[in-house]
């Protein structure tokens, strides 16, 4: 039985791993040639050099420098010639069956012109080749060869100076002032190319001669890249010497006679004494400075690496970083907050502002790490069969003192997601990470069994790893009394029930604490988005949730200020699409004018129950027909929109997928789907089309989840939810950008426009009407009930923190507290809340580990790096009022409460 037939489409195009590899590397001639020698080398030293003030503050990786260089027509012409030469060589290479070609682009230092040209070339498509970009010398200090060249240059400059008396060399009109550099490019082993001698320490033929009487001397490089000086030959001096005055031979005797006649006076003795004191001081201080002080203050080099580089982790372990997409990691021991890394060549580095209109969010969730989900970490729940959620697991785990109690959770925080995982996320072509955390990372109240405050140091460790590999983070306050699946299952007690207001009060405070932390300069580039809830239940009510969203947005902006660059974007989950598909009018016009808000949508596809359902490919077609339209409608009406979760799972097979004690609804063979090692290429292609259709339609998304932990039998029992497994085994695209345009082929529409398509391509019409809705029995994804306006890729100014960004224009329609809360059953007009008298909470910065070597021994030093301007908590924390007997905060529905407990 074949559960899934062969894909009706032609075989997929070769993946990046299957294409021949084109490596384009920048380097500096000062630091020696590339090894091994590239097939093609292009010399950029004849191009104009950027001004000194630009070169000292920026490299070729910076956009302003690139724009300055590319504005020159000569540079544009040179790059065009380079592309023509590379295309011609690659064609011959393919004819000869070559699988790897290396192209070198050099300038003097390898930091500016060559880097900018390579970055420009990386944005050009070389059809049929997997392009990899690297920069050898962009972060290099001067090498021994470079320092030796500076010394030779200084000596030659001294030799050129005329004596104080005597003949002076006249300018030679025949001396050329042009740079003697090779043509802009020359292929390796070409009989028609000009060969340029590689500069090595033992080869002085390319250096200026230090002898002043040399007949011919090549031009010598100035200390500034790209400038040159031409020496005056000794023949010029000889030609002019006949007309000069010969110095007097009696001058030495006259000076000696004056010295013999000199008699010291009081002033002269005082000056001489001061000179002696200064000399003695310098004789003592200078050796101490150069031997002791300067080596201690010498800046350690910034470590950087791309594809194939060796990474040394905090514990000393090593692994090889593999990134075929041109990404590179950066680790700066002296500046742990260095934001220069990038995950791939098409994604800007962290220190460049993310543009939500032009850059795509291709991300994954790190579910099950800090907020446990039974099917993500099944072994923890199998060990304690009575546990059904993190609350009950924490209770029974704490009672297991012989099994290390709650310390087992810290072991989980430390080992479930490692630095290797973060590096692999970047290697998979992804750009973002969605990181759910529980409020117990900040604090817990009495009788709450969660492990308090321990996870925070591991949360900032994840943030630092994401910084190292250039990944941006959507930080999610995911668990609290409002979550029905994680945290504690059962009734909802957030804006619902007697303790609904008290729990919302705590939630707002935790949101403020997180906003204070991520708004610091050290974290704004790494955490551009803060999601304030996860999975809010429909039982809360639309009006109540809107009131909370308005108050939460006000709380965050009160902390960060208004306008672009001031704190993170605020992500608001649509909340109700899981239980009832979201109607467009629920959020239509809501929070208009609110400064930088993201709508986080969830499209729920009911699982396939019969083996024959997925075979028709109906689900994939319905996704392409409807999802892109709804996403673009949200972008046009509301602002930045992304999907918080989706997966490859079209069946609800998998251990604990529906909960610890819930069974699957799939009537077929779940054993087959739980054993991913039996998938053949037909199954992999069908599932990959299903995933790619979602990627193409959503455009901005977070897959759920990166990793599924092994069960007690050592195998992954819910493989369709694991991006890592799908990426490695072929049912998830090797590069997320491979999904662009797949909906056009699925729907048999005309070909997509050439070039990258920034937004969803699975659209039947940009203004599609919902008058003919799809059959939701097979897809569960409704067509909008109103016309969906097209989205042209541009957001209104207020949506991205520009003009008009402030509080929502209709905020007054949603007061706080809300006008009513369901299921209170209270005789009191006011519901219980907490006293605002607690000590302000300040989240601590990370602890950094530096590994140094002293006399061949490894020394690990621990240092806490304070953050610049890191403030203490600004607001008093909510705390239970003295003498108030609060109902159970997590189970207060139906409780009749008459005591007065309000904030003070």
KATAHU-V961625 format. One record per residue. N is the residue number from 1. OMEGA is omega as a letter, one per 20 degrees, with the letter a starting at -180 (none if undefined). D_CENTER is the distance of its C-alpha to the mean C-alpha in whole Angstrom. Layout:
# KATAHU-V961625
N/OMEGA/D_CENTER
N/OMEGA/D_CENTER
This chain:
# KATAHU-V961625
1/r/44
2/a/41
3/a/39
4/a/37
5/r/38
6/r/37
7/a/35
8/a/37
9/r/34
10/a/35
11/a/33
12/r/29
13/r/28
14/r/27
15/a/23
16/a/21
17/a/23
18/a/26
19/r/26
20/a/27
21/r/24
22/a/24
23/r/23
24/a/22
25/r/22
26/r/23
27/r/25
28/r/27
29/r/31
30/a/32
31/r/30
32/a/32
33/r/32
34/r/29
35/i/30
36/a/31
37/a/32
38/r/30
39/r/32
40/r/32
41/a/31
42/a/31
43/a/32
44/a/30
45/r/32
46/r/35
47/r/32
48/a/32
49/r/30
50/r/28
51/a/30
52/a/30
53/r/28
54/a/25
55/a/25
56/a/25
57/a/22
58/r/20
59/r/19
60/r/19
61/a/15
62/a/16
63/r/17
64/r/20
65/r/22
66/a/21
67/r/23
68/a/26
69/a/26
70/r/26
71/a/29
72/a/31
73/r/33
74/r/34
75/r/30
76/r/30
77/r/33
78/r/32
79/r/29
80/r/31
81/r/33
82/a/31
83/r/29
84/r/33
85/r/34
86/r/31
87/a/32
88/a/35
89/a/34
90/r/32
91/r/35
92/r/37
93/r/35
94/r/34
95/a/38
96/r/39
97/r/36
98/a/34
99/a/30
100/r/28
101/r/29
102/r/27
103/r/27
104/r/27
105/a/27
106/r/28
107/a/29
108/a/30
109/a/27
110/a/25
111/a/22
112/a/23
113/a/25
114/r/24
115/a/20
116/r/21
117/r/23
118/r/21
119/r/18
120/r/20
121/a/22
122/r/19
123/r/19
124/a/22
125/r/23
126/a/26
127/r/27
128/a/28
129/r/25
130/a/22
131/r/20
132/a/18
133/r/17
134/r/18
135/a/19
136/a/21
137/a/22
138/r/20
139/a/19
140/r/23
141/r/25
142/r/29
143/r/30
144/r/34
145/r/35
146/r/33
147/r/35
148/r/38
149/r/38
150/r/38
151/r/41
152/a/43
153/r/42
154/r/43
155/r/46
156/r/47
157/r/47
158/a/49
159/a/52
160/a/52
161/r/53
162/r/57
163/r/59
164/r/60
165/r/64
166/a/65
167/r/64
168/a/61
169/r/59
170/r/59
171/r/56
172/a/57
173/a/56
174/a/56
175/a/53
176/r/50
177/r/47
178/r/44
179/r/41
180/a/42
181/a/39
182/r/39
183/a/38
184/r/35
185/r/34
186/a/36
187/r/36
188/r/37
189/r/40
190/a/41
191/a/45
192/a/45
193/r/42
194/a/42
195/r/41
196/a/39
197/r/40
198/a/37
199/r/37
200/a/37
201/a/39
202/a/42
203/a/42
204/a/44
205/a/45
206/r/42
207/r/42
208/r/45
209/a/48
210/a/49
211/a/53
212/a/54
213/r/57
214/r/55
215/r/56
216/a/53
217/r/49
218/r/46
219/a/44
220/a/42
221/r/38
222/r/38
223/r/35
224/a/33
225/r/31
226/r/33
227/a/37
228/r/40
229/r/43
230/a/46
231/r/49
232/a/53
233/a/55
234/r/58
235/r/60
236/a/60
237/a/61
238/a/64
239/a/65
240/a/65
241/a/66
242/a/70
243/a/69
244/r/68
245/r/70
246/a/70
247/a/70
248/r/73
249/a/73
250/a/75
251/r/72
252/r/71
253/r/75
254/r/74
255/r/71
256/r/73
257/r/76
258/r/74
259/a/72
260/a/76
261/a/77
262/r/74
263/a/75
264/r/72
265/a/72
266/a/71
267/a/68
268/r/67
269/r/67
270/r/65
271/r/62
272/r/63
273/r/62
274/r/59
275/r/58
276/r/58
277/r/57
278/r/53
279/r/54
280/r/54
281/r/51
282/r/49
283/r/50
284/a/49
285/a/46
286/r/44
287/r/45
288/a/43
289/a/40
290/a/39
291/a/40
292/a/39
293/a/37
294/r/35
295/a/33
296/a/32
297/a/30
298/a/29
299/r/25
300/a/24
301/r/22
302/r/18
303/a/17
304/a/15
305/r/15
306/a/14
307/r/16
308/a/19
309/a/18
310/a/19
311/r/17
312/a/19
313/a/18
314/a/20
315/r/23
316/r/24
317/a/23
318/r/21
319/a/20
320/a/19
321/a/16
322/a/16
323/a/14
324/a/16
325/r/14
326/r/13
327/r/10
328/r/10
329/r/10
330/r/11
331/a/13
332/a/16
333/a/19
334/a/20
335/a/17
336/r/15
337/r/13
338/a/12
339/a/9
340/a/9
341/r/7
342/a/6
343/r/6
344/a/9
345/a/12
346/r/12
347/a/8
348/r/8
349/a/7
350/a/6
351/r/9
352/a/10
353/r/11
354/r/10
355/a/13
356/r/14
357/a/17
358/a/16
359/a/12
360/r/12
361/r/11
362/a/11
363/r/10
364/r/12
365/r/14
366/a/15
367/r/18
368/a/21
369/a/20
370/r/20
371/a/23
372/r/25
373/a/26
374/a/29
375/r/28
376/r/24
377/a/26
378/a/30
379/r/31
380/a/31
381/r/33
382/r/35
383/a/36
384/a/37
385/a/39
386/a/40
387/r/36
388/r/35
389/a/32
390/r/30
391/a/33
392/r/36
393/r/34
394/r/33
395/a/37
396/r/38
397/r/36
398/r/37
399/a/41
400/a/40
401/r/40
402/r/41
403/r/38
404/r/36
405/a/36
406/r/32
407/r/31
408/r/30
409/r/27
410/r/26
411/r/26
412/r/24
413/a/22
414/a/21
415/a/22
416/r/21
417/a/17
418/r/16
419/r/14
420/r/15
421/a/14
422/r/10
423/r/11
424/r/13
425/r/10
426/a/8
427/a/12
428/r/13
429/r/11
430/a/9
431/a/6
432/r/6
433/r/9
434/a/12
435/r/13
436/r/17
437/r/19
438/a/23
439/a/25
440/r/26
441/a/23
442/r/25
443/r/29
444/r/31
445/r/35
446/r/38
447/r/39
448/a/35
449/a/35
450/r/31
451/a/30
452/r/29
453/a/26
454/a/25
455/a/22
456/a/20
457/r/20
458/r/18
459/r/16
460/r/15
461/r/15
462/r/12
463/r/10
464/r/10
465/r/10
466/r/6
467/a/6
468/a/8
469/r/6
470/a/3
471/r/2
472/a/4
473/r/8
474/a/11
475/a/13
476/r/17
477/a/20
478/a/22
479/r/25
480/a/28
481/a/32
482/a/31
483/a/29
484/a/32
485/r/30
486/a/28
487/r/29
488/r/33
489/r/34
490/a/37
491/r/38
492/a/35
493/r/36
494/a/33
495/a/35
496/a/38
497/a/41
498/a/43
499/a/39
500/a/37
501/r/37
502/r/37
503/r/34
504/r/32
505/r/33
506/a/31
507/r/28
508/r/28
509/r/28
510/r/25
511/r/23
512/a/24
513/r/23
514/r/20
515/r/19
516/a/21
517/a/18
518/r/15
519/r/17
520/a/17
521/a/16
522/a/14
523/a/12
524/r/12
525/a/8
526/a/7
527/a/9
528/a/10
529/r/13
530/r/15
531/a/18
532/r/21
533/r/23
534/r/23
535/r/26
536/a/28
537/r/31
538/a/34
539/r/36
540/a/35
541/a/36
542/a/35
543/a/36
544/a/35
545/r/32
546/r/32
547/r/33
548/a/30
549/r/28
550/a/29
551/r/30
552/r/26
553/r/25
554/a/28
555/a/27
556/a/23
557/r/24
558/r/27
559/a/25
560/a/22
561/a/24
562/r/24
563/a/22
564/r/19
565/a/17
566/r/19
567/a/17
568/r/15
569/a/16
570/a/18
571/a/18
572/r/22
573/r/23
574/r/26
575/a/27
576/a/30
577/a/29
578/a/29
579/r/33
580/a/34
581/a/32
582/r/31
583/a/33
584/a/32
585/a/34
586/a/33
587/a/30
588/a/32
589/a/32
590/a/31
591/r/29
592/a/29
593/a/28
594/a/26
595/r/23
596/r/20
597/r/20
598/r/19
599/r/21
600/a/20
601/r/22
602/r/23
603/a/26
604/r/28
605/r/30
606/a/33
607/r/33
608/a/36
609/a/39
610/a/41
611/a/40
612/a/41
613/a/39
614/a/36
615/a/38
616/a/39
617/a/35
618/a/36
619/a/33
620/r/30
621/r/33
622/r/33
623/a/29
624/a/29
625/a/32
626/a/30
627/a/27
628/r/25
629/a/28
630/r/27
631/a/24
632/r/25
633/r/28
634/r/25
635/a/23
636/a/26
637/a/28
638/a/26
639/a/22
640/a/19
641/r/19
642/r/17
643/a/18
644/r/18
645/r/19
646/a/21
647/r/22
648/a/24
649/r/27
650/r/30
651/a/32
652/r/32
653/r/33
654/a/32
655/r/32
656/a/32
657/r/30
658/a/33
659/a/33
660/a/35
661/a/38
662/a/38
663/r/39
664/r/37
665/a/39
666/a/38
667/r/42
668/a/41
669/r/40
670/r/37
671/r/38
672/a/37
673/r/33
674/r/32
675/a/33
676/a/30
677/r/32
678/r/35
679/r/33
680/a/34
681/r/33
682/r/34
683/a/33
684/r/29
685/a/30
686/r/31
687/r/28
688/r/25
689/r/27
690/r/27
691/a/23
692/r/22
693/r/25
694/r/23
695/a/19
696/a/21
697/a/23
698/a/20
699/r/18
700/a/15
701/r/15
702/r/14
703/r/16
704/j/19
705/a/18
706/a/16
707/r/19
708/a/23
709/a/25
710/r/28
711/a/31
712/r/34
713/r/35
714/a/32
715/r/31
716/a/28
717/r/30
718/a/28
719/a/26
720/r/26
721/a/23
722/r/21
723/a/18
724/a/18
725/r/22
726/r/22
727/a/19
728/a/22
729/r/25
730/r/25
731/r/25
732/a/21
733/r/20
734/r/19
735/a/16
736/a/16
737/r/17
738/a/20
739/a/21
740/r/21
741/a/25
742/a/26
743/r/28
744/r/30
745/r/31
746/a/32
747/a/34
748/r/36
749/r/35
750/a/35
751/r/32
752/r/29
753/r/28
754/a/27
755/a/24
756/r/21
757/a/21
758/a/19
759/a/21
760/r/23
761/a/25
762/a/27
763/r/30
764/r/33
765/r/34
766/r/32
767/a/34
768/r/35
769/a/38
770/a/38
771/r/42
772/a/41
773/r/39
774/r/38
775/a/39
776/r/37
777/a/39
778/a/37
779/a/34
780/a/34
781/a/32
782/r/34
783/r/34
784/a/34
785/r/37
786/r/37
787/a/36
788/a/33
789/r/32
790/r/30
791/a/26
792/r/26
793/r/22
794/r/23
795/r/23
796/a/25
797/a/25
798/a/25
799/a/22
800/r/19
801/r/21
802/a/24
803/r/27
804/a/29
805/r/26
806/r/28
807/a/29
808/a/30
809/r/33
810/a/35
811/a/34
812/r/37
813/a/38
814/a/36
815/r/38
816/i/36
817/r/38
818/a/38
819/a/42
820/r/42
821/a/41
822/r/42
823/r/44
824/a/45
825/a/48
826/r/49
827/a/52
828/r/50
829/r/49
830/r/46
831/a/44
832/r/43
833/a/40
834/r/39
835/r/40
836/a/37
837/a/39
838/r/36
839/r/34
840/a/31
841/r/28
842/r/25
843/a/22
844/r/22
845/a/20
846/r/18
847/a/21
848/r/19
849/r/21
850/r/22
851/r/24
852/a/27
853/r/30
854/r/33
855/r/36
856/r/35
857/a/34
858/r/30
859/r/30
860/r/27
861/a/27
862/a/25
863/r/24
864/a/23
865/r/21
866/r/22
867/a/20
868/r/21
869/a/23
870/a/23
871/r/25
872/r/27
873/a/28
874/a/29
875/r/31
876/a/34
877/r/33
878/a/35
879/a/37
880/r/40
881/r/43
882/r/46
883/a/49
884/a/47
885/a/47
886/r/44
887/r/44
888/a/41
889/a/38
890/a/37
891/a/40
892/r/42
893/r/43
894/r/47
895/r/47
896/a/50
897/a/49
898/a/51
899/r/50
900/r/49
901/a/46
902/a/44
903/r/41
904/none/43
